[in-house]
Amino acid sequence: MTTPIHDAFLIRGGIPLKGSIEISGSKNASLPILAACLMVDGPVRLFRVPRLADIDSMLTLLQQLGCSTHRHEAVASGRSFGPTLGGQLDVCVEDHHAVEAGYDVVKSMRASISVLGPLLARRGRAIVSIPGGCAIGDRPIDLHLKGLEKLGVTVRSENGRYVCESPNNGTGRLKGATMYLGGLHGPTVLGTINVMCAAVLAEGKTRIVGAACEPEVADTAAMLNACGARITGAGTTEITIEGVEALHGCEHRVIPDRIETGTFLMIAAMSGSSLTLKQANLDHLIAVADILREVGVSIVADADSQTIRVTGTGRPKPVDVATHPYPGFPTDLQAPMVSLLSIADGISVISERIYEDRFTHIGELSRMNAVIRKQGPSAIIAGVSGLQGTDVHAADLRAGAALVTAALGASGTSRITGVPFIDRGYEKLEAKLASVGANIERVDSQVSEKALSKVSVSIHDAARTATRSVVRKQVQAG
């Protein structure tokens, strides 16, 4: 008997959601922070690192590079909603000899390039496979290498790998320098972090001009500073690093995931829902919040309690959007925004200024009766009164988020394959959605249509039962 692989979502849409969702720790901050642990002499204890496929890949890579890692079981916080998340994560370097990140890891998770700077800083040598292209277009690492060369790193290409060394054949210390890291498409987030990490243990002062300003850069710097680094300006276009001799262990709490937060804001708007997002930071999504308010979404934030209340009412108004580096509208939220605007009352245009090929979701949304035309790096969207559920496939992580968003607002049932892509960036997504009343189930993509029909009925009944239970609790609580 074949074991089910549960690689698809079955979603019965058109159901308004209501309740609270806890936002996970940031995936895009956790990955470089984990890589930075390679530089530290002593144990690092991290909190709110999400349980994701990409995090597991990074932990595997760290183990190959001589680290011990231990993930503690997640502990319920005493709240009455949603699944338990994250769990304390301990990392400690036990062997500083390994220096190679092989292609098997790099090809599956591009963020593995984040080990380049830490390895050069602490071990003097790094061998990293040359990343290939991906579904959203080429993402070269030339700016990473340019910045590292300014610090004294020698780089050569050899058998599909970059072989990088600090001065004196890997035995000398890197030297601080002033550099500009802007590129054709703006700053580089991982490139900024790689150079920043390398400069932490370099001799003298380093200035990175044209640095990426993303919160994930600032969070990585905060973790390094807790370990004894001397970094100022992280989160602005100019970062200054005063080199230190060594780093010690620390404890660090990862920032909320702003892309997950933005996705849930759009899900609420798409499905006409009222959601309360906990452990969230709207200051990281100012551009997104402004645009969503422009289309008619109600968003109220309480910074003190890290809470955002979002309510979607009626069809959104049309709007023109362009993606930009932070603090602009993030490219990672372009896809779910396309889903939302597919039901707007008029014509909208979304222009992709970061990865111009990042439109794999358009064809699948068209299968759900969306009317979208790609023109160069833009999508022209003629809003329709509603989408229709059907079978669709997620070709990448953010396309998957777009299809989940669309399916929750569509009439009928959708089956979304390619869920392993979604698992790379959203922790326990179906459990979070089910906890606020979504009719969603993880199923085997090979299940027959007849069996899926039965599953659809059963999860509909389960959702109604769960909703009645929530209502009873609210009544009993007064």
The 8 nearest C-alpha neighbors of each residue, nearest first, counted from 0:
[[1, 2, 3, 4, 446, 445, 443, 5],
 [2, 0, 3, 4, 445, 443, 446, 5],
 [1, 3, 4, 0, 5, 443, 445, 446],
 [4, 2, 443, 5, 1, 442, 445, 6],
 [3, 5, 443, 6, 2, 442, 444, 7],
 [6, 4, 443, 442, 441, 3, 7, 444],
 [5, 7, 418, 443, 4, 444, 442, 416],
 [8, 6, 416, 444, 442, 418, 415, 441],
 [9, 7, 441, 415, 414, 440, 442, 10],
 [8, 10, 414, 440, 439, 413, 441, 415],
 [11, 9, 439, 413, 412, 438, 12, 8],
 [10, 12, 412, 438, 411, 413, 439, 9],
 [13, 11, 407, 409, 410, 408, 406, 14],
 [12, 14, 408, 410, 409, 407, 270, 15],
 [13, 15, 12, 16, 437, 270, 407, 408],
 [16, 14, 272, 270, 271, 13, 17, 273],
 [17, 15, 272, 436, 435, 437, 273, 14],
 [16, 18, 273, 435, 274, 272, 436, 15],
 [17, 19, 435, 274, 275, 20, 16, 273],
 [18, 20, 275, 274, 276, 80, 21, 435],
 [19, 21, 276, 277, 275, 431, 22, 81],
 [22, 20, 277, 276, 278, 23, 19, 81],
 [21, 23, 278, 279, 277, 255, 20, 260],
 [24, 22, 255, 256, 49, 25, 21, 47],
 [23, 25, 255, 47, 256, 48, 49, 253],
 [256, 26, 24, 255, 28, 27, 254, 29],
 [25, 27, 29, 28, 30, 24, 49, 256],
 [28, 26, 25, 29, 30, 215, 31, 256],
 [27, 29, 215, 25, 26, 30, 31, 32],
 [28, 30, 32, 26, 27, 31, 33, 48],
 [29, 31, 33, 32, 28, 27, 26, 34],
 [32, 30, 34, 33, 113, 29, 28, 35],
 [33, 31, 35, 29, 219, 34, 30, 28],
 [32, 34, 30, 36, 31, 35, 29, 57],
 [33, 35, 31, 114, 36, 32, 37, 113],
 [36, 34, 32, 37, 33, 117, 38, 31],
 [35, 37, 39, 38, 33, 34, 32, 43],
 [36, 38, 35, 39, 34, 117, 92, 118],
 [39, 37, 36, 121, 117, 35, 40, 246],
 [38, 40, 246, 36, 247, 37, 41, 248],
 [41, 39, 247, 246, 248, 38, 92, 42],
 [40, 42, 248, 247, 39, 91, 43, 92],
 [43, 41, 91, 248, 90, 44, 249, 89],
 [42, 44, 248, 249, 90, 89, 250, 91],
 [43, 45, 89, 250, 88, 249, 251, 90],
 [46, 44, 251, 88, 250, 252, 87, 89],
 [45, 47, 252, 87, 48, 253, 251, 88],
 [48, 46, 24, 85, 253, 49, 252, 86],
 [47, 49, 24, 85, 46, 29, 253, 50],
 [50, 48, 85, 24, 51, 47, 23, 426],
 [49, 51, 85, 426, 54, 48, 52, 84],
 [52, 50, 54, 423, 53, 49, 426, 422],
 [51, 53, 423, 55, 54, 422, 56, 50],
 [54, 52, 56, 423, 55, 51, 57, 108],
 [55, 53, 57, 51, 56, 52, 58, 30],
 [54, 56, 58, 52, 53, 57, 59, 51],
 [57, 55, 53, 59, 54, 58, 60, 52],
 [56, 58, 60, 54, 59, 55, 61, 53],
 [57, 59, 61, 55, 60, 56, 54, 62],
 [60, 58, 56, 62, 57, 61, 55, 63],
 [59, 61, 57, 63, 62, 58, 64, 56],
 [62, 60, 64, 58, 63, 66, 59, 57],
 [61, 63, 66, 59, 65, 64, 60, 67],
 [64, 62, 60, 61, 65, 59, 66, 97],
 [65, 63, 61, 97, 62, 66, 60, 98],
 [64, 66, 94, 62, 63, 93, 92, 95],
 [67, 65, 92, 62, 61, 91, 93, 64],
 [66, 68, 91, 90, 62, 92, 93, 65],
 [69, 67, 90, 89, 66, 91, 70, 58],
 [70, 68, 89, 88, 71, 90, 67, 87],
 [69, 71, 88, 87, 89, 72, 68, 86],
 [72, 70, 87, 86, 88, 73, 69, 89],
 [71, 73, 86, 74, 70, 87, 85, 84],
 [72, 74, 86, 85, 84, 83, 71, 75],
 [73, 75, 76, 72, 83, 86, 84, 85],
 [74, 76, 83, 77, 73, 78, 84, 82],
 [77, 75, 78, 74, 83, 79, 73, 84],
 [76, 78, 75, 79, 74, 80, 83, 81],
 [77, 79, 76, 80, 75, 81, 83, 82],
 [80, 78, 77, 81, 76, 75, 19, 82],
 [81, 79, 78, 19, 434, 82, 20, 18],
 [80, 82, 434, 431, 20, 83, 430, 79],
 [81, 83, 84, 430, 431, 80, 427, 434],
 [84, 82, 75, 73, 74, 81, 85, 76],
 [85, 83, 73, 82, 86, 49, 23, 50],
 [84, 86, 49, 47, 48, 50, 73, 87],
 [85, 87, 73, 71, 72, 47, 84, 88],
 [86, 88, 46, 71, 45, 70, 89, 85],
 [87, 89, 70, 45, 69, 44, 71, 86],
 [90, 88, 44, 69, 68, 43, 45, 70],
 [91, 89, 68, 43, 67, 42, 44, 66],
 [90, 92, 42, 67, 66, 41, 43, 93],
 [93, 91, 66, 94, 65, 67, 37, 90],
 [92, 94, 66, 65, 91, 67, 95, 40],
 [93, 95, 65, 96, 92, 66, 97, 64],
 [96, 94, 97, 65, 122, 93, 92, 64],
 [95, 97, 94, 98, 122, 65, 64, 93],
 [98, 96, 64, 95, 99, 65, 63, 94],
 [97, 99, 125, 126, 124, 96, 64, 118],
 [100, 98, 126, 127, 125, 101, 97, 64],
 [101, 99, 127, 126, 128, 102, 98, 105],
 [102, 100, 103, 128, 104, 99, 127, 105],
 [101, 103, 105, 128, 104, 106, 100, 129],
 [102, 104, 101, 106, 105, 107, 100, 128],
 [105, 103, 102, 107, 106, 101, 108, 100],
 [104, 106, 102, 108, 109, 107, 111, 103],
 [107, 105, 104, 102, 108, 103, 130, 109],
 [106, 108, 104, 105, 109, 103, 102, 56],
 [109, 107, 105, 110, 106, 111, 104, 53],
 [108, 110, 111, 105, 112, 106, 107, 130],
 [111, 109, 112, 108, 113, 30, 31, 189],
 [112, 110, 113, 109, 105, 108, 114, 57],
 [111, 113, 110, 114, 115, 109, 105, 127],
 [114, 112, 111, 115, 31, 110, 193, 34],
 [115, 113, 34, 112, 117, 116, 118, 111],
 [116, 114, 113, 118, 117, 112, 125, 119],
 [115, 117, 193, 197, 119, 196, 118, 114],
 [116, 118, 120, 114, 38, 119, 196, 35],
 [119, 117, 122, 121, 115, 120, 116, 125],
 [120, 118, 123, 124, 116, 122, 117, 121],
 [119, 121, 197, 117, 118, 200, 123, 122],
 [120, 122, 38, 118, 119, 123, 117, 200],
 [123, 121, 118, 119, 124, 120, 95, 96],
 [124, 122, 119, 169, 165, 164, 120, 121],
 [123, 125, 164, 119, 169, 122, 163, 98],
 [126, 124, 98, 163, 118, 119, 99, 115],
 [125, 127, 99, 162, 161, 98, 163, 100],
 [128, 126, 100, 161, 160, 99, 125, 101],
 [127, 129, 160, 102, 101, 159, 161, 130],
 [128, 130, 160, 159, 161, 127, 131, 102],
 [131, 129, 128, 106, 105, 132, 109, 139],
 [132, 130, 129, 133, 106, 137, 138, 139],
 [133, 131, 137, 136, 138, 130, 134, 135],
 [132, 134, 136, 135, 137, 131, 138, 106],
 [133, 135, 136, 395, 132, 394, 357, 359],
 [134, 136, 357, 356, 133, 354, 137, 358],
 [137, 135, 133, 356, 134, 132, 354, 138],
 [136, 138, 132, 139, 133, 135, 131, 354],
 [137, 139, 136, 132, 140, 133, 131, 130],
 [140, 138, 141, 137, 130, 142, 132, 131],
 [139, 141, 143, 142, 144, 138, 190, 130],
 [140, 142, 144, 143, 139, 145, 190, 146],
 [143, 141, 145, 144, 140, 146, 190, 180],
 [144, 142, 190, 140, 141, 146, 145, 147],
 [143, 145, 147, 141, 142, 146, 148, 140],
 [146, 144, 142, 148, 147, 143, 141, 149],
 [147, 145, 149, 144, 148, 143, 194, 142],
 [146, 148, 144, 150, 149, 145, 152, 194],
 [147, 149, 152, 151, 150, 145, 146, 144],
 [150, 148, 146, 147, 151, 176, 145, 178],
 [151, 149, 174, 147, 148, 173, 175, 152],
 [150, 152, 148, 149, 173, 166, 174, 165],
 [153, 151, 148, 165, 164, 147, 150, 163],
 [152, 154, 164, 163, 148, 165, 151, 155],
 [155, 153, 163, 162, 152, 161, 164, 156],
 [154, 156, 162, 161, 157, 163, 153, 160],
 [157, 155, 161, 160, 162, 159, 158, 154],
 [156, 158, 160, 159, 161, 155, 162, 128],
 [159, 157, 160, 156, 161, 128, 129, 162],
 [158, 160, 157, 129, 128, 156, 161, 102],
 [161, 159, 128, 129, 157, 158, 127, 156],
 [160, 162, 156, 127, 126, 155, 128, 163],
 [163, 161, 126, 155, 154, 125, 160, 156],
 [162, 164, 154, 125, 153, 124, 161, 126],
 [165, 163, 124, 169, 153, 152, 123, 168],
 [164, 166, 169, 152, 123, 171, 173, 151],
 [167, 165, 171, 169, 168, 151, 152, 170],
 [168, 166, 171, 170, 169, 165, 164, 172],
 [169, 167, 166, 170, 164, 165, 171, 123],
 [170, 168, 123, 165, 164, 124, 167, 166],
 [169, 171, 167, 168, 123, 166, 165, 172],
 [172, 170, 166, 167, 169, 165, 173, 123],
 [171, 173, 201, 174, 165, 166, 202, 170],
 [172, 174, 201, 150, 151, 165, 202, 171],
 [175, 173, 202, 150, 201, 151, 203, 172],
 [174, 176, 205, 204, 203, 202, 150, 201],
 [177, 175, 205, 150, 149, 206, 178, 174],
 [178, 176, 206, 205, 207, 175, 179, 208],
 [177, 179, 207, 208, 206, 180, 176, 146],
 [178, 180, 208, 209, 181, 207, 177, 210],
 [179, 181, 209, 210, 208, 142, 178, 186],
 [182, 180, 186, 209, 185, 179, 210, 187],
 [183, 181, 185, 184, 186, 180, 142, 187],
 [182, 184, 185, 181, 186, 353, 187, 142],
 [185, 183, 182, 353, 186, 352, 181, 187],
 [184, 186, 182, 181, 183, 187, 324, 353],
 [187, 185, 181, 211, 182, 210, 209, 180],
 [186, 188, 190, 211, 189, 191, 185, 181],
 [189, 187, 211, 191, 190, 192, 186, 216],
 [188, 190, 192, 191, 187, 193, 113, 110],
 [189, 191, 143, 187, 193, 192, 188, 142],
 [192, 190, 188, 189, 194, 193, 210, 187],
 [191, 193, 189, 195, 190, 194, 196, 216],
 [194, 192, 116, 190, 196, 195, 191, 113],
 [193, 195, 197, 191, 196, 192, 147, 116],
 [196, 194, 192, 198, 193, 197, 191, 199],
 [197, 195, 193, 199, 198, 194, 116, 117],
 [196, 198, 116, 120, 194, 195, 199, 117],
 [197, 199, 201, 195, 196, 200, 194, 242],
 [198, 200, 242, 196, 197, 201, 228, 243],
 [199, 201, 242, 243, 198, 120, 244, 197],
 [202, 200, 173, 198, 242, 174, 199, 175],
 [201, 203, 174, 242, 175, 173, 172, 200],
 [204, 202, 175, 242, 241, 201, 174, 205],
 [205, 203, 241, 175, 240, 242, 176, 206],
 [204, 206, 175, 176, 240, 177, 239, 198],
 [207, 205, 177, 239, 238, 208, 178, 176],
 [206, 208, 238, 178, 237, 210, 179, 177],
 [209, 207, 237, 179, 210, 178, 236, 206],
 [208, 210, 181, 236, 180, 179, 237, 186],
 [211, 209, 236, 208, 237, 191, 207, 186],
 [210, 212, 186, 188, 187, 213, 191, 236],
 [213, 211, 234, 235, 236, 325, 210, 214],
 [212, 214, 215, 325, 216, 211, 234, 217],
 [215, 213, 217, 216, 218, 234, 212, 283],
 [214, 216, 28, 218, 213, 217, 219, 27],
 [217, 215, 219, 214, 218, 213, 192, 234],
 [218, 216, 233, 234, 214, 220, 215, 219],
 [217, 219, 221, 215, 220, 216, 214, 222],
 [218, 220, 222, 216, 32, 221, 217, 215],
 [219, 221, 223, 217, 218, 222, 224, 216],
 [222, 220, 218, 224, 219, 223, 217, 225],
 [221, 223, 225, 219, 220, 224, 251, 218],
 [222, 224, 226, 220, 225, 228, 221, 219],
 [225, 223, 228, 227, 221, 226, 222, 229],
 [224, 226, 222, 223, 227, 249, 221, 228],
 [227, 225, 247, 223, 224, 246, 249, 248],
 [226, 228, 224, 246, 225, 247, 223, 229],
 [227, 229, 224, 223, 226, 199, 230, 243],
 [230, 228, 241, 240, 224, 227, 231, 242],
 [231, 229, 240, 239, 228, 224, 220, 241],
 [232, 230, 239, 233, 238, 240, 229, 220],
 [231, 233, 238, 235, 237, 234, 239, 230],
 [234, 232, 217, 238, 235, 231, 216, 220],
 [233, 235, 212, 217, 213, 214, 232, 216],
 [236, 234, 212, 233, 237, 232, 238, 210],
 [235, 237, 210, 209, 212, 208, 211, 238],
 [238, 236, 208, 235, 207, 210, 232, 209],
 [237, 239, 232, 207, 233, 206, 231, 240],
 [238, 240, 206, 231, 205, 230, 232, 207],
 [241, 239, 230, 205, 204, 229, 242, 199],
 [242, 240, 204, 229, 203, 205, 243, 230],
 [241, 243, 199, 201, 200, 203, 202, 204],
 [244, 242, 200, 245, 199, 228, 241, 201],
 [243, 245, 200, 242, 246, 201, 202, 199],
 [244, 246, 243, 200, 247, 40, 39, 227],
 [247, 245, 39, 226, 227, 40, 228, 38],
 [246, 248, 226, 40, 41, 39, 227, 249],
 [249, 247, 41, 42, 43, 226, 39, 40],
 [248, 250, 43, 226, 225, 44, 251, 247],
 [249, 251, 44, 45, 43, 252, 248, 225],
 [252, 250, 45, 222, 46, 253, 44, 249],
 [251, 253, 46, 45, 47, 254, 250, 48],
 [254, 252, 24, 47, 46, 251, 48, 25],
 [253, 255, 24, 25, 256, 252, 218, 28],
 [256, 254, 24, 25, 279, 23, 257, 22],
 [25, 255, 257, 24, 259, 258, 23, 260],
 [256, 258, 260, 259, 255, 261, 283, 284],
 [259, 257, 261, 260, 256, 262, 332, 331],
 [258, 260, 262, 261, 256, 257, 263, 425],
 [261, 259, 257, 258, 263, 262, 256, 264],
 [262, 260, 264, 258, 259, 263, 257, 265],
 [261, 263, 259, 265, 264, 260, 258, 266],
 [262, 264, 266, 265, 260, 261, 267, 259],
 [265, 263, 261, 267, 262, 266, 260, 268],
 [266, 264, 268, 262, 263, 267, 269, 261],
 [265, 267, 263, 269, 404, 268, 264, 270],
 [268, 266, 272, 264, 265, 270, 311, 269],
 [267, 269, 311, 265, 271, 266, 270, 296],
 [270, 268, 266, 408, 339, 267, 271, 265],
 [271, 269, 408, 272, 267, 15, 268, 407],
 [272, 270, 311, 312, 268, 15, 267, 269],
 [271, 273, 267, 15, 16, 270, 311, 310],
 [272, 274, 310, 17, 309, 16, 267, 311],
 [275, 273, 18, 17, 309, 19, 308, 272],
 [274, 276, 308, 19, 307, 18, 20, 277],
 [277, 275, 307, 20, 306, 19, 21, 279],
 [276, 278, 21, 306, 279, 22, 20, 305],
 [279, 277, 305, 22, 21, 306, 255, 276],
 [280, 278, 305, 277, 255, 306, 22, 276],
 [279, 281, 282, 305, 283, 255, 278, 302],
 [280, 282, 284, 283, 285, 279, 300, 307],
 [283, 281, 280, 284, 285, 302, 279, 288],
 [282, 284, 281, 280, 285, 257, 214, 326],
 [285, 283, 281, 287, 282, 286, 288, 257],
 [284, 286, 288, 287, 282, 283, 289, 281],
 [287, 285, 289, 328, 288, 284, 327, 290],
 [286, 288, 284, 290, 285, 289, 328, 291],
 [289, 287, 291, 285, 290, 286, 284, 292],
 [288, 290, 292, 286, 287, 291, 285, 293],
 [291, 289, 293, 287, 292, 288, 286, 294],
 [292, 290, 288, 294, 293, 296, 289, 287],
 [291, 293, 296, 295, 289, 290, 294, 288],
 [292, 294, 290, 291, 295, 289, 296, 316],
 [293, 295, 316, 315, 291, 292, 296, 317],
 [294, 296, 292, 293, 315, 316, 291, 297],
 [295, 297, 292, 311, 291, 294, 310, 268],
 [298, 296, 310, 309, 292, 311, 295, 299],
 [299, 297, 309, 308, 296, 300, 310, 307],
 [298, 300, 308, 307, 309, 297, 301, 306],
 [301, 299, 307, 306, 302, 308, 298, 281],
 [300, 302, 306, 303, 304, 305, 307, 299],
 [301, 303, 305, 304, 300, 306, 280, 281],
 [302, 304, 301, 305, 306, 300, 280, 278],
 [303, 305, 306, 302, 301, 278, 277, 279],
 [306, 304, 302, 278, 279, 303, 301, 280],
 [305, 307, 277, 301, 304, 276, 279, 300],
 [308, 306, 300, 276, 275, 299, 301, 309],
 [309, 307, 275, 299, 298, 274, 300, 276],
 [308, 310, 298, 274, 297, 273, 264, 307],
 [311, 309, 273, 297, 272, 296, 267, 312],
 [310, 312, 268, 271, 296, 272, 267, 297],
 [311, 313, 271, 310, 296, 314, 268, 295],
 [314, 312, 315, 271, 311, 295, 268, 296],
 [313, 315, 343, 344, 342, 316, 312, 384],
 [316, 314, 343, 294, 295, 344, 313, 317],
 [315, 317, 294, 343, 344, 295, 318, 314],
 [318, 316, 347, 345, 343, 346, 344, 294],
 [317, 319, 347, 320, 316, 294, 348, 346],
 [318, 320, 348, 347, 349, 321, 317, 350],
 [321, 319, 349, 350, 348, 318, 322, 328],
 [322, 320, 350, 349, 351, 323, 352, 328],
 [321, 323, 328, 330, 351, 352, 329, 350],
 [324, 322, 327, 328, 352, 329, 325, 321],
 [323, 325, 327, 326, 329, 185, 322, 328],
 [326, 324, 327, 213, 212, 323, 329, 328],
 [325, 327, 324, 328, 286, 213, 285, 212],
 [328, 326, 325, 323, 324, 286, 329, 322],
 [327, 329, 322, 286, 323, 287, 330, 321],
 [330, 328, 331, 322, 332, 327, 323, 324],
 [329, 331, 333, 322, 332, 353, 328, 323],
 [330, 332, 329, 333, 397, 258, 334, 335],
 [333, 331, 330, 334, 329, 335, 336, 258],
 [332, 334, 336, 330, 331, 335, 337, 329],
 [333, 335, 337, 401, 336, 332, 398, 397],
 [336, 334, 401, 338, 337, 332, 333, 400],
 [337, 335, 339, 333, 338, 334, 340, 332],
 [336, 338, 334, 340, 335, 339, 341, 333],
 [339, 337, 335, 341, 336, 405, 340, 401],
 [340, 338, 336, 341, 269, 337, 342, 335],
 [339, 341, 343, 337, 342, 338, 336, 382],
 [340, 342, 382, 338, 339, 343, 369, 380],
 [343, 341, 382, 383, 340, 384, 385, 339],
 [344, 342, 382, 315, 340, 316, 317, 345],
 [343, 345, 316, 382, 317, 314, 315, 342],
 [344, 346, 317, 382, 343, 381, 347, 316],
 [345, 347, 381, 380, 317, 382, 348, 379],
 [348, 346, 317, 318, 380, 319, 379, 381],
 [347, 349, 379, 319, 378, 380, 320, 350],
 [348, 350, 320, 378, 377, 321, 319, 351],
 [351, 349, 377, 321, 376, 352, 320, 378],
 [350, 352, 355, 322, 376, 353, 321, 377],
 [351, 353, 322, 323, 354, 350, 355, 321],
 [352, 354, 351, 184, 355, 330, 323, 322],
 [355, 353, 356, 357, 352, 351, 136, 135],
 [354, 356, 376, 351, 357, 353, 352, 136],
 [357, 355, 135, 354, 136, 358, 376, 359],
 [358, 356, 135, 355, 354, 359, 136, 351],
 [357, 359, 360, 356, 361, 334, 135, 355],
 [358, 360, 361, 357, 398, 394, 362, 363],
 [361, 359, 398, 363, 358, 362, 364, 334],
 [362, 360, 364, 363, 359, 358, 365, 371],
 [363, 361, 365, 364, 360, 359, 366, 358],
 [362, 364, 366, 365, 360, 361, 391, 392],
 [365, 363, 367, 361, 366, 362, 369, 360],
 [364, 366, 369, 368, 362, 367, 363, 370],
 [367, 365, 363, 364, 368, 362, 369, 389],
 [366, 368, 387, 364, 365, 386, 369, 388],
 [369, 367, 365, 366, 386, 387, 370, 364],
 [368, 370, 365, 364, 341, 367, 371, 386],
 [371, 369, 381, 380, 365, 368, 382, 372],
 [372, 370, 380, 379, 369, 381, 378, 373],
 [373, 371, 379, 378, 374, 380, 370, 361],
 [372, 374, 378, 377, 379, 375, 371, 376],
 [373, 375, 377, 378, 376, 372, 379, 350],
 [374, 376, 377, 373, 355, 378, 350, 356],
 [375, 377, 355, 351, 350, 374, 356, 378],
 [378, 376, 350, 374, 375, 349, 373, 351],
 [377, 379, 373, 349, 372, 348, 374, 380],
 [380, 378, 348, 372, 371, 347, 373, 377],
 [379, 381, 371, 347, 346, 382, 341, 370],
 [382, 380, 346, 370, 345, 371, 383, 347],
 [381, 383, 342, 343, 341, 345, 344, 346],
 [384, 382, 342, 385, 341, 381, 369, 343],
 [383, 385, 342, 382, 386, 344, 343, 314],
 [386, 384, 383, 342, 409, 387, 410, 408],
 [385, 387, 409, 367, 368, 410, 369, 388],
 [388, 386, 367, 410, 409, 411, 368, 389],
 [387, 389, 413, 412, 411, 409, 410, 367],
 [388, 390, 413, 367, 412, 414, 391, 387],
 [391, 389, 414, 413, 415, 392, 388, 416],
 [392, 390, 415, 363, 414, 389, 416, 393],
 [391, 393, 416, 415, 417, 394, 363, 390],
 [394, 392, 399, 417, 398, 395, 416, 415],
 [393, 395, 392, 398, 417, 359, 399, 396],
 [396, 394, 398, 420, 393, 397, 399, 134],
 [395, 397, 420, 421, 399, 398, 400, 424],
 [396, 398, 400, 399, 395, 334, 331, 401],
 [399, 397, 360, 401, 395, 400, 396, 393],
 [398, 400, 393, 397, 402, 396, 401, 421],
 [401, 399, 397, 403, 398, 402, 335, 404],
 [402, 400, 335, 398, 404, 334, 399, 403],
 [401, 403, 405, 399, 404, 400, 406, 398],
 [404, 402, 406, 400, 405, 401, 407, 399],
 [403, 405, 401, 266, 402, 407, 406, 400],
 [406, 404, 402, 408, 403, 338, 407, 409],
 [405, 407, 409, 403, 408, 12, 404, 413],
 [408, 406, 12, 404, 405, 409, 270, 13],
 [407, 409, 270, 13, 269, 405, 12, 406],
 [410, 408, 386, 12, 406, 387, 13, 388],
 [409, 411, 387, 13, 12, 388, 386, 408],
 [412, 410, 388, 11, 12, 387, 409, 413],
 [411, 413, 11, 388, 10, 12, 389, 414],
 [414, 412, 388, 389, 10, 390, 9, 406],
 [413, 415, 9, 390, 8, 391, 389, 10],
 [416, 414, 8, 391, 7, 392, 390, 413],
 [417, 415, 7, 392, 418, 393, 444, 6],
 [416, 418, 393, 419, 392, 420, 7, 394],
 [417, 419, 421, 420, 6, 7, 416, 422],
 [420, 418, 422, 421, 417, 6, 423, 52],
 [421, 419, 396, 418, 422, 423, 395, 417],
 [422, 420, 396, 418, 423, 419, 399, 424],
 [423, 421, 419, 420, 424, 425, 51, 52],
 [424, 422, 52, 53, 421, 51, 420, 425],
 [423, 425, 422, 421, 51, 26, 426, 396],
 [426, 424, 422, 428, 421, 423, 427, 259],
 [425, 427, 428, 50, 51, 49, 424, 422],
 [428, 426, 430, 429, 431, 425, 82, 422],
 [429, 427, 431, 426, 430, 425, 432, 422],
 [428, 430, 432, 431, 427, 433, 439, 440],
 [431, 429, 433, 427, 432, 428, 434, 82],
 [432, 430, 428, 434, 81, 429, 433, 427],
 [431, 433, 429, 437, 434, 430, 435, 428],
 [434, 432, 437, 430, 436, 435, 431, 429],
 [433, 435, 431, 81, 432, 436, 430, 80],
 [436, 434, 18, 17, 433, 16, 432, 437],
 [435, 437, 433, 16, 434, 462, 466, 438],
 [438, 436, 433, 432, 439, 435, 16, 14],
 [437, 439, 11, 10, 462, 459, 458, 433],
 [440, 438, 10, 9, 437, 433, 429, 11],
 [439, 441, 9, 8, 442, 10, 429, 458],
 [440, 442, 8, 5, 7, 9, 6, 439],
 [443, 441, 5, 7, 8, 444, 440, 6],
 [442, 444, 5, 445, 4, 3, 6, 446],
 [443, 445, 7, 446, 6, 442, 416, 5],
 [446, 444, 443, 447, 3, 442, 4, 7],
 [445, 447, 443, 444, 450, 451, 448, 442],
 [448, 446, 450, 449, 451, 445, 444, 452],
 [447, 449, 451, 450, 452, 446, 453, 445],
 [450, 448, 452, 447, 451, 453, 446, 454],
 [451, 449, 453, 447, 452, 448, 454, 446],
 [450, 452, 454, 448, 453, 449, 455, 447],
 [451, 453, 455, 449, 450, 454, 448, 456],
 [452, 454, 450, 456, 451, 455, 457, 449],
 [455, 453, 451, 457, 456, 452, 458, 450],
 [454, 456, 452, 453, 458, 457, 451, 459],
 [455, 457, 459, 453, 454, 458, 460, 452],
 [458, 456, 454, 460, 459, 455, 461, 453],
 [457, 459, 461, 460, 455, 456, 462, 454],
 [460, 458, 456, 462, 457, 461, 438, 455],
 [459, 461, 457, 463, 458, 462, 464, 456],
 [462, 460, 458, 464, 459, 463, 465, 457],
 [463, 461, 465, 459, 464, 460, 438, 458],
 [462, 464, 466, 460, 461, 465, 467, 459],
 [463, 465, 461, 467, 462, 466, 460, 468],
 [466, 464, 468, 462, 463, 467, 461, 469],
 [467, 465, 463, 469, 468, 464, 462, 436],
 [466, 468, 470, 464, 469, 465, 471, 463],
 [469, 467, 465, 471, 466, 470, 464, 472],
 [470, 468, 466, 472, 471, 467, 473, 465],
 [469, 471, 467, 473, 472, 468, 474, 466],
 [472, 470, 474, 468, 469, 473, 475, 467],
 [473, 471, 475, 469, 470, 474, 476, 468],
 [472, 474, 476, 470, 471, 475, 469, 477],
 [475, 473, 471, 477, 476, 472, 470, 469],
 [474, 476, 472, 477, 473, 471, 470, 469],
 [475, 477, 473, 474, 472, 471, 470, 469],
 [476, 474, 475, 473, 472, 471, 470, 469]]
